[in-house]
Amino acid sequence: MSIVVEIKFNRFPTLGADMRRVVSEVVRKTAFDVEAGTKQRAPVDTGLLRNSYNTQMESELTAVVGTDVEYAVFQEFGTHKMAAQPHLTPAAEAERQPFIAALTQIERMLK
């Protein structure tokens, strides 16, 4: 007895590219959601810190949310003279579960 397998449609060559594109969209959306949450939570005196946050896509799968304002780190973590006013960390933590859920959904689609 012999078994014959005939492939009528082969998606394997495009599956990797499709998955990379979809995951890239999740990374991009999450990064911009972190940026928005950070701006919403940032302490405001002059507005410089809040307006300075931006998102840079370093690659398809790597995004960085940050600022070049030098005192941002002191606002986030505090000093010996000033209490912390976290805004970036809570924004990132708020997006952790939605990010994991989105990646899990992608995984389920592939099964």
WOGILIN-V59226 format. One record per residue. N is the residue number from 1. RES is the residue in three letters. SS is DSSP state (A for helix, B for strand, O for the rest). OMEGA is omega in whole degrees, 0 to 359 (999 if undefined). NEAR is the number of other ideal C-beta (glycine too) atoms within 8 Angstrom. Layout:
BEGIN
N&RES&SS&OMEGA&NEAR ; N&RES&SS&OMEGA&NEAR
END
This chain:
BEGIN
1&MET&O&179&2 ; 2&SER&O&179&3 ; 3&ILE&O&179&4 ; 4&VAL&O&177&4 ; 5&VAL&O&178&4 ; 6&GLU&O&180&4 ; 7&ILE&O&180&5 ; 8&LYS&O&181&3 ; 9&PHE&O&183&4 ; 10&ASN&O&180&5 ; 11&ARG&O&184&6 ; 12&PHE&A&180&5 ; 13&PRO&A&182&6 ; 14&THR&A&184&7 ; 15&LEU&A&180&9 ; 16&GLY&A&180&7 ; 17&ALA&A&179&7 ; 18&ASP&A&181&8 ; 19&MET&A&179&10 ; 20&ARG&A&179&10 ; 21&ARG&A&182&9 ; 22&VAL&A&179&9 ; 23&VAL&A&177&12 ; 24&SER&A&177&10 ; 25&GLU&A&178&8 ; 26&VAL&A&179&12 ; 27&VAL&A&180&13 ; 28&ARG&A&181&10 ; 29&LYS&A&180&9 ; 30&THR&A&180&13 ; 31&ALA&A&180&13 ; 32&PHE&A&174&9 ; 33&ASP&A&176&10 ; 34&VAL&A&178&14 ; 35&GLU&A&181&13 ; 36&ALA&A&179&9 ; 37&GLY&A&178&13 ; 38&THR&A&180&14 ; 39&LYS&A&180&10 ; 40&GLN&A&184&7 ; 41&ARG&A&186&10 ; 42&ALA&O&175&11 ; 43&PRO&O&184&7 ; 44&VAL&O&170&7 ; 45&ASP&O&177&6 ; 46&THR&O&184&5 ; 47&GLY&O&181&7 ; 48&LEU&A&182&8 ; 49&LEU&A&182&16 ; 50&ARG&A&184&9 ; 51&ASN&A&184&7 ; 52&SER&A&182&10 ; 53&TYR&O&177&14 ; 54&ASN&B&180&8 ; 55&THR&B&176&11 ; 56&GLN&B&173&7 ; 57&MET&B&181&10 ; 58&GLU&B&175&6 ; 59&SER&B&179&5 ; 60&GLU&O&187&9 ; 61&LEU&O&181&7 ; 62&THR&B&177&8 ; 63&ALA&B&178&11 ; 64&VAL&B&174&8 ; 65&VAL&B&183&13 ; 66&GLY&B&182&7 ; 67&THR&O&174&8 ; 68&ASP&O&177&5 ; 69&VAL&O&188&8 ; 70&GLU&O&185&5 ; 71&TYR&O&181&7 ; 72&ALA&A&181&11 ; 73&VAL&A&179&7 ; 74&PHE&A&176&9 ; 75&GLN&A&184&12 ; 76&GLU&A&188&12 ; 77&PHE&A&179&8 ; 78&GLY&O&176&8 ; 79&THR&O&177&6 ; 80&HIS&O&179&2 ; 81&LYS&O&188&3 ; 82&MET&O&177&6 ; 83&ALA&O&178&4 ; 84&ALA&O&173&8 ; 85&GLN&O&185&8 ; 86&PRO&O&177&9 ; 87&HIS&O&178&12 ; 88&LEU&A&181&13 ; 89&THR&A&179&8 ; 90&PRO&A&178&10 ; 91&ALA&A&178&16 ; 92&ALA&A&179&12 ; 93&GLU&A&179&7 ; 94&ALA&A&182&7 ; 95&GLU&A&182&12 ; 96&ARG&A&183&8 ; 97&GLN&A&176&6 ; 98&PRO&A&178&9 ; 99&PHE&A&179&10 ; 100&ILE&A&179&8 ; 101&ALA&A&180&8 ; 102&ALA&A&178&11 ; 103&LEU&A&177&10 ; 104&THR&A&178&8 ; 105&GLN&A&178&8 ; 106&ILE&A&179&12 ; 107&GLU&A&180&8 ; 108&ARG&A&179&7 ; 109&MET&A&182&6 ; 110&LEU&A&181&7 ; 111&LYS&O&999&4
END
